[in-house]
């Protein structure tokens, strides 16, 4: 099956360079009409110019594709709404949103200014939320939508000096989880991409040999799969250097210890069992945790005793 986007309209944020640019080029090459959004600022979010987005649009048009430029900041909801309306006024619909815009303000948490923490969260999390909200009703009305969040290994697993970035990136996964549930009946699929790629945001963070292997182009196939009409939903795909993995937030089987006064001691003693990943599961929704806990408690009650571990 060829991965094509003929007749589809896509918005890619942060698409003036790096990974976002490659996303926009690839979608256009495979038939999508693309709104290329980029504030045109520096890696730390300062400054701004629509010229970066316009250059990508020119490249798409030179290759025979259709594209328009937009310079909105994703932190400005009114500007984001206008961006979505620009796509609708031009092409009549929006089918795909790739939330790629982001900035870095790296420092150890001890040295980090909280204004820098908030700004990174505003761009990554609130920026993605603003864009999702702006397209959401349109996608509901047309009963179709594909949204790709950009998470990160830093959000999933942590990375020194990036508390703000990691918090914002994992928050996008939380947003994905709920939007995928709420959008399911409307044909809206929401997924997340965790890329490892050499862009200006990774300059100086990795050895040169590693950076050379981590081209942004190598990540793009995962985005295309997540943005396609055949896409799954609530999936976290990791991609880098031509390798693809999936990440999962799982829950262990755990153990019922009751509610007695010595439960803290019991839990401490048996923590290795509680955290044992044998038979762990990916809960279908947040209420699954409570359901699992209730079922273990009821099973213990049915036996007439607390199921304490030996």
N, C-alpha and C positions, 0 to 999 in steps of 0.2 A: 504494500500500500504506500503510495507516494504521500508525503506530508505536504499538503498544499493548503493555501489560504485564499484561494480565489473568491472574490466577492466579500471578503471579510475586511473589517476596519479595525486597526490596532492603534493603541496609544502606548508609547514607550517613554517613560520618564527617565531623565538623566541620560539621554541618548545622544548627546553631543560628542561623546568620545568613549573610549574604553569598551566595557562590556555592553553598555546600552546602545552604543553605535552599532556593534556587531549584531545585536538583537534586531535593531531596526532594519539593517541591511538584509539580514536573512529573511525576515518576515516579508519584506518588499520583494525580494528575489523569488519568493515562493507564492507570490500573487496577492499579498495583502496591500491595502492602502494604509499608509502609516503616518500618524501624527508624531513628529519627532519633537519631544519636549526636552528642553535643557535651559536651566537658568544661566549657564555659562560662567559660573563662578569658579573660584579656586577650590582645591581639595578640601580646605577648611570651611567652605561655604561663603567666603567673602567675595564681593564683586558680582558682576553679572553682565551678560551680553548674549543676544540671540544669535550671534554670528556662528557659534559652534553648531547649533541646530540647523541653521540655514545651509551650512556646508554639507551636512549629512543629507539634507533634502536634495541638494544639488547633485550629490553623488547617486542617490536613488533615481532621480529623474534622468540622469545621464545614462543609467543602465536600463531605462525604459519603464521604470516603476512610477507609482503615484505617491506623493508625500507632501506634507505641509509642515511648517515650523511653528513652534510655540515656545515662548520664553518665560512662562509662568513659574513662580516658586511654588513647590508643592505644599509649602507651609501656609500659603494664602488660599483659603477655601474659596473665596469669591473668584480668584484668578483661575483656580482649578475648575470650578464650575464653568467659567467662560471657555476654558480649554476644551472641555468635553463638548460644549455647545458648538465650538468652532469645528470640531470633527463631524458633529451631526449636521450642521449647516452645510458642510462641504460634501459629505458622503451619505448622510441620512441615517447613520447608525454607529454604534460602537460595539464591537464584538469581543475585543481582546484588550486587556489592560495589563501591561508589564510594569510593576512598581520596582524601578531600578534606581531611582534617584537616591543619592546618599552623600554624606560628608564624613570626614574624620577629624577628631580633636583628641588625639592620643596622649595620654599621660597616665602614670600610676595613679591609683585612686587617692593616695595620700596627697598628691600634688595637684589633683584635678580641681579646677574651678567649677562650681556647680552650675554656673551659667553655660559652660561648655558641655556639661552633662545634659542639661535641658535642651540645648540647641540640637545636639545629635539625636536625642529622642524625638524632638519636634520634626526634624527632617525625615528620619527613617520611619518612625511609627506614625506620627500625626500626618506626615506627608502621604504615606500609604493609605491611612484611614480617610483622609480628605479625597484622594483619588477614587477609592472604592465607593465612598458615599456619593460622589458626583456621577458615577456610572451606574450605580446600583439600581435605581428605579428604571432607567432605560433598559437594562438587562432583564429586569423582571417583566417589563412590558413586552419585550420581544421574545421572552422565554428562552433566552440563550445568552451565555456569557462565559468567558474564560479569563480568570484573574491569576496572575503569577506574582507572588511575593518574592522578594529577594532576602532570604535569611543569610546566615553565615555560620561557619564552623565556630566562630567566636561566640555567637549566641548559643549554639547547641552545646559547646564543650568548654568555652572559656578561652581567654588569651590575655596574657599580661599586658597591662597598659591600655586595655580597651573596655573598661567597665561600662562606659556610656554606650559604646557601639554594641557590645554584647547584649546589654539589657534591651536596647531598641530592636536588635535583630531577632532575639527570641520572642519578643512581644509580637512581632509580625507573624510568628507561628501561631501564637494564641489567637490572633485576629483571623488567620486562615482557618483554624479549626472551627470557630463559630460561624464564620461566613459560609463555609462549605456546607454546614448543617442547614443554615437558614436559606441558602440558595438552591439546595438540592431539588426542591419541587418546581423550581423555575428554570431548570436546565443550566444553572450557573455552577461551574466547577471552579474551585479555588485551590491552588497548590502553592508550594514554596520551592524555591531553588536556592541551594547553598553552593555558590561557585568558588572555585579556587582559580584565580586568574591574575595575570600580570597586567595591571593597569597603573595609571598614575597614582592611584590610592595605595598601591603596594610597593612603590618605589622605596628602596632602602630597607625594606622589611625582610627580604629573602636574598640568598646568594644569587649571583647572576645566572649561573647554570640552571638553577631551579626556575627562575623567572622566565628564561628562554623556553622552557618546556610548558609553561603555563600560559599559553596564548588564550586571549578571550574567545577566539573562534572555537576552541575546543569545548567550551561550556555551552555554546549556543544550541547544539542538538537537544539538550535536556529542556531548555526553554521551549523549543519548537514542539516537543512532545507534550509538555504541560499546557501549551497554549492551543493545541489542536482540538478539533471537534471530537477526536477519539480519546481525549485526555482523561486520566483518572480524576479523583478529587480527594482532598485531604492527604496528599502525598508530598513528602519532602524528598526531593532528589538532590543528591550531591554530585558535583561534576568538576573535573579538573584534569588537564593533561590527557584528555581522551578516555578517562576512566569515569565510570558512573556507579554511584551507590545510592541506597535509600537510608534515611535516618528515621527512627521511630521513637516516640515517647511511650514507654511501656510501663506496665504495672505488674509487680511480682504477685505470686499467689498469696504471700503473707501468712499470717497465723492469727487465730483468735486467742486472746489472752485474758478476756474478761475485763471487769471494771473494779477489781479488788484493790486494796491499799498497796499491795506489793507489785502491781503491774509495772510501774517504772523499772523496778529491779528485774522483773521477768523479761521486759522488753530489752533492757541492756544485756541481759544474759543470752538472749536468743536473737540478737540483732542480725547475726550472720544468716540465720534461717529466714528472717523476715526480708532481708535484702537479697537472698538467693534468687538468681534469675531463671532457674529451672522452671519451665512452664509459664514464663511471663506472657503477658498479653498486651495488645494494643487496644485500649478501650474505645468503643465506638463513639462515646460522648462522655461528658463530665459526670453525668449521673451514674455511669457504670461503676465508678469507684464506690459510691454509697451502696449500690445494689450488691456488689461483691461483699462488702463488709457486713451488710445486713444478712446475706445468705450464710456467711460463716457463723455469725452470731446465732441465727435460728437453728442451724445444724447442731451447734453446741448445746443449745437449749433443749433440742429434741432428745439429746442423749442424757439430759438431766444434769449436766455438769459443764464447767468451762473446759474447753479443749486446750488445756495447757500442755506445753511441750515438755517432754521428759528431760 
